[in-house]
Amino acid sequence: MRDVRMRGFAERADVEDVERFLAEHSPPLGSEQVASSACAGRILAAAVDSPGNVPAFDRSAMDGYAVRGADTFGASPYDPIRLTLVGEALPGKASDAPVGAGEAVRIMTGAPLPAGADAVVMAEVCEEEGGKVEVREAVAPQKNVGAIGEDIRTGDALLAPGRHLRPQDAALLVSVGIGAVPCVRTPLVRLVVTGNELLPAGSEPEGVKIVDSNSVMLAGLIERDGGITLPFEILPDDPDAIRAALAADDADVVLVSGGSSVGKEDYAPQLVAELGRLDFHGISMRPSSPTGVGRLGAGIDGSGHDRFAFLLPGNPVSCLCAYEFFAGPTIRALGGRKRDWPHPRVDLPLARKISSELGRTDYVRVAIEDGQVVPLATSGASILSSTVRAAGVVVVPRDAEGYPEWAEVEVRLYDDTTETYERPAQGRPSPASSGPVGGIQ
């Protein structure tokens, strides 16, 4: 490959081409058995059918008395029917006595229905005294009875593959006696954070050293997207140290933070190409144009791959942008989740226009004020605070020169906000909001 250090990119790939490539090369990982009691939050890898009936026996749906329904016909408050009490049934403990003609068994909710009984009369319409039960309301056969298979029958489809398992799904699985289910394997992600200038998270900045914040941001995003971040250390700008980290085969995805551009000490692109295949380096987007995508361990012909490698710029906003466009969707897809933006989207009018450049995709940080989308006027890809002030981003595609004032735009929100964004009253945005936003690096 061409060494772009201190030379720059001869050409840049379109965002759409990179996204299409990743979608074609990131099928879900293999499956693993996960205990049903711990499967909530995982992605089901195969269909699950019920091994038995639910309920597995006829059971009472009420506290009351198990009877033969026909024996209660004609009962009323003015003319109760008297039945002989012959036993008791509790949840987990069946009655030893069957119910014969003119007989009843005291029964609690969930207890198995005694032999001979076909209905349960509610305790509220009965009165028990001296071994007898007065029934003041008739019940039809099967009344207040949970019949075998009423909820689920043997062989019924319970859950479909690809389902994001919820706590109630896990409860259903254990209720039918399924101890473990096949789930898509959780993607393991290795962070390769490089930079002689970096101090570990938790340090205080000192002199010309800066604190590594990208790893904190990336670890949170990886967890959000269903992956697991492996332990890591900050590496110096040393090709041997970076090569060793890239060559480790314990991850499904490698995220390189820093050392990915065209500077003298940006070794990662050459090393990815050496250890596998660098499919893209340099993408026509702003920010994060130095982003790279490769596959470590890929064959000489590029067929197959062992693990993806994403070269993320060191500047925090560029790092976030590149992750959200390329690494995040891939991690989600490998884990069996949807590639789509993981948070809500909202359509609202622009308070002022956004300027862009044809042939380049722009990632514009925006706030939402009074129901209007307000682009944040900042020109630095290192201004991490701009992403904190932002409610989300507007993506300007490469075939657009931006959006005019008051145009309806889609905002990709940064979180699952519960805030309701009300549309402004009819009219133009306030004059104070006028003026284009551009020059976002």
N, C-alpha and C positions, 0 to 999 in steps of 0.2 A: 504494500500500500504506500501511497505518497505520504511522506513525512510533512505534516502541516505546521509543525512548530516554527514559530517566527515567520511563517509565510502566509498563513490564512487559508481559507477555503476557496478552492477553484469553483465549486458549485455547492448548492445546498439542496437537500431533498425536500419535497413538499410534505407537510404534516399528514395529509390524507394518505400518501403512499406509505409512510411509516406506520400509521394506524392500521392500514389494510394488511401490511406485512405481519404485524404483531397478532392481529385477529386470526390470520391464517396459520400461525405457528405456535399458538398457545392453547391447545386443548387441555381439559382438566387433567390433573395428575391422577395417578392410580388411587385405588381405594384402600382403606384400612378399617378394621373392625373397631367400633367405639361402643363402650358400654351405654345402653339406652338411658341409664340414669345420669349420664354425663354428656349426652349428645346435643343438648340444646345449643343453638348457635352454629352447629355444623351443617354441612351440605350433604344431603343424602345421595349416595352414588348409585343405588339400584332400588327398584320397586320393592315394597314390603307388603306382603299379604298376611292376613290373620291366621294363626295356627289353630284357632279355636273359636268357640262361640262366646259372646258377651251379652248377657250373663251366661254362665256355663250351667246354670240350674234355674228352675223357676224360683223366684224370690219375692218377698213381700215388698211392696212400695209404700207401705204405711205401718204405723204402730196400730195394732188392733187384734183381730181374731181371724184365724184361718178357718174357713167353713166350706161346706158345699153350697154353692150359690142358690141352688134350688130350694134348700132348706129355709132360706130367708124370705122367700116370696110371700107377700102379704103382710110382712112386718111393718109396723107404723108406731109412732109415739103412743097412740091410743090402744094399740093391740100388739104389743111386742111378742116376739117368739123367743122361747126359752130353749137354750142348748146346753148340753152337758160339757163342762170343761174337762179335757182329758190329758192335757200336756202343755208344754211351753217350747217355743222355738226362738233361739237367739242368733244374732249374727255369728257365724262360725260354729254353731252348735244346732244340729237338727233335732227335731222332736222325735223321741222314740215311738210315740203313739201315733198311729194313723188316724185320720178323721173319718169316722163312719157317719151313718145317717143320724141326724139329731145331735151331732157332737161338734166341738170347736177346740182349737188350740190357740192359746195366747201366743202372739207373734210380734216381733219387733222389726222395724224397717231393715231390709237387707238380709233377713234370715231366710233360710230355705223353706219353701212351702212344703208342709207335711204331705205324705201320701194320702190320697183320697180327697184332699182339699182342692178347690179350683178358684177360690176367691178369698178376698180379705175384706172384712167389714171394719170401718174405722172405729178406734176406741171411743171417739167422741159420741157415737150413737149407740154405745153399749154400756151396760152396767153389770158388773160382776159381783156375785154374792153367793156364798155357801156352795161353791163348786158349780154354780150355774152362771150362764151369761144371758142377759136379756138383750136382744137385738131389736132396735127400734127403727131400722131402715133396711130395706131389701137391697141386695147386691147381685148383679148378674154374674154368671161365670166369667172368669178372667179379669174381673174388676179389681183394681189395685194390686195387680200381679205383674211383675217383670218377667216376661216369658223367656225361655232359652233362645238365645240369638236375636233378641229384640233389638239390641244396639248394633251388634256386629255378628256376622255369620262366618263360619269357617271358610277360608278361601277368599273372603272379601278383600279388595284392594284397600289398604290403609293409607299408604303414602307413596307419592310418585317420585321418581329420581329427579334430582335437581332441587328438591324442596329445601328451603332454609328452615331447619328444624326449630320449632318454638318449644317453650316449656310444656305446653299442653300436648304437643306431639310426643315428647319424651314420656309424659305421663300415660298417654295412650299405649305406647309401646310396652312399657313395663306392666300395664294392666292386663295385657293379653299374654304375658309371659315371655316376651321377646327380650332376651338379656343383652344383646348387642346387635348393632346394625352397621352395614357398610357405608362409610362416609368418605367423601373426597379428602385425600390427604392434605393437611395444612401446609401451604408453601413455607419453606424455610428461606429466610433472606439474610444474606451477609452484607454488612456495611463495610466498605473500604473507604475510610475517611483519611485523606492525606493532606499534609500541609505543615511545613516547618514552623509556620506562624501560629499554629493552633494550640490552645490549652483545653484540657478536658472540661466538659460541662460540669458546673459547680464551682469552677475556679473564678477568680476575679481577674479582669483584664489588667495587664501590666505592660508598660512600655509599648513596644510595637507588636506585642502578642495579642491575639484576639481569642475569645472563647468559642469553641465549636458549638454552634446552635443547630446546624443542619441535622446532626445525628438525632437530636431530641425531636425535631420536627418529623424526620423520616420514620423514626420508631413509632411515633403516634399514628402516622398515616398507614404504616404497615399493619399495625394492630387493627385499625379501622377497617382495612381491606381484607382481614382474615388471615394475615400472615404472622409468622413468628420471627422476631429479630434475634439472630444468634449473637453471642458475646463478641465484642470487638475492641480494638485499641486504635488510637490515632497513630497513623504511620507517618514517618518523615517522607520527604520528597526523594525517595531512594528507589530506583527501579527494581533492585533485588527484593526489597521488602514488599513492594507493591506486587511484583510477579508472584511471590510466594502466597500472598493473600488471594490473588485471583486464581491461582492454581488449586487451592483447597476445594475439594469436591463434596463438601458437606451441605451445600445450599442448592436450592432450585433457582434462585435469583440472586445476582450480585448487583448492589448499588454502589457505584463509585462516586463519592462526593468530593469534588475538586480534582485538579490535575487532569482535566478532560478537554481543555481548550487548545490553544495554539502557542502557549507560552513555552519558554525554554525548559521548564521542569514539568511539563504536562506529559508524563510518560504513559498514562493509562491507555490511550488509543492504540499506540504501537504494541503494547503488551497484550491487549485483548486480541489484536490481529495475530500476534505471535502464538498465543495459546488457543486460538480458535478461529473466529471469523468476525470481523468488524463490518456489519451490514450497512450501517449508516453512520456518518459523522459530519455534522453540520446540517442544520434543518432550518428552513426558511420560516422562522417564527421569531416573535419578540415578546418577552425576553427569552433567553435560553437557546439561542441559535447554536452554541457549541455542543449541544447534546449529541451523544452517540448511543447507538444500539448495536449490540453484538451477541454472539453465542460462544460461550467457552466450551471447548471440547468438541466443537462441530467438526465433521469430516472435511477433508480437503475440498470436496465438491459442494460443501455446504449442506449436505443432506443430514437431517436430524440435528439434535443438539443435546448437550448435557444440561446446560443451564444458561439462562439469559444474563447478559451484562448490560446495565444501563449506565452510561457516563453522564452524570448530572453536574451541571456547573456549580462552582463553589459559592457564587452569589446567592443569598438565601431566596430571593423572589424567583430567580431563574431556576433554582433547584426545585422549589415548590411547583412551578409551572411545568417543568419537564417531568416531574413525578406524576402530576395529575393527568398529563396528556398520554404518557407512555408506560411508565412503570406501574402506576396504580391499576389501570385497566388490566394489565398483564397478570399481576399478582391475583387480582380478583378472578380472572378467567382460569388461571391454574388451579385455584381453590374451588372451582365449580360455581362461582358467583357471576352475576351479570357484569359485563364490561362497562355499562353505562355510568354516568356521573352518579356518585353515591348519595347525593343530597338533593333536596327539592330544587325546582327551577321556578322562576316567576317572570311573567311578562309585564313590563312597566315602561312608561315613556321616559326618554332622556331629558335631563334638565339642560344639558348643553351638548353640542356635537362632539363626536369622536373622530379624529382624523387618523387614517391609516395609509398604507402603501400597497398598491396592487402587487400580487405575487408573494405576499407575506401574511402569515396568520398572526394576529395580535391578541395578547392576553391582557385585558385592561381591568385593573382593579377598580371597583366601584363601591360607593356607599349608597344607601337608600334613605332619602330624606323627604318627608311629606309626600310619599307615594311616587317620588321621582328618582330616577337613576342618576347619580352624580359621580362622574369619573373623577378619580383622585389624581390631582395634578402633581405627579412626581416623575422624575426622569431617571431614578436610580434603581438598578436591579439589585442593589444591596440594601435597599430601604425596607427591612423586614417589618417595621412598624406599619407600613402601608397595608400589609395583609391583615394586620390586626384591626386597623380602622375600617377595612373593607367588609361589606356584607357578603361580597362574592365577586365574580368576574363576568365580564362580557367578552365573548370571543368574536373577533372580527375575522371572517374567512378571507382567504387570499384573493378572492375575486371581487372584494369590495374595497372602496376607498374610505370606509368608515360609515358613520351613521349621522344624519342631520339632527339638529335640535328637535325634540318632541317626537322623534321616531320611536316606535315600539320596539324594544329590544328584550332578548331573553337574558336573565341574570342567573348564572349558576351559583347558587348560594353555597357558602363555605360550611354550613352545618345544618342540622335538622331543626332549624329555628321554629319556635311556636308562635313567633310574632306574626301578626296579620298585617300585610302591607296593603293599605288602602290606596286606591287610585285617586289622584288629585281631582278636584273639581274641573269642569270643562274650562279650557282657557290655556294660555301659554305659560311656560315656566316664568318665574320672577326674573326681572332684568338682572338681578344680582348674580344669577347663575349662568349668565351668558359667557361665551368665550370657549374656543375649542380646547380639547386636551389632546396632546400628541407628544412625541418625543419620549415615549416610555421605552426604556432600553431593555 
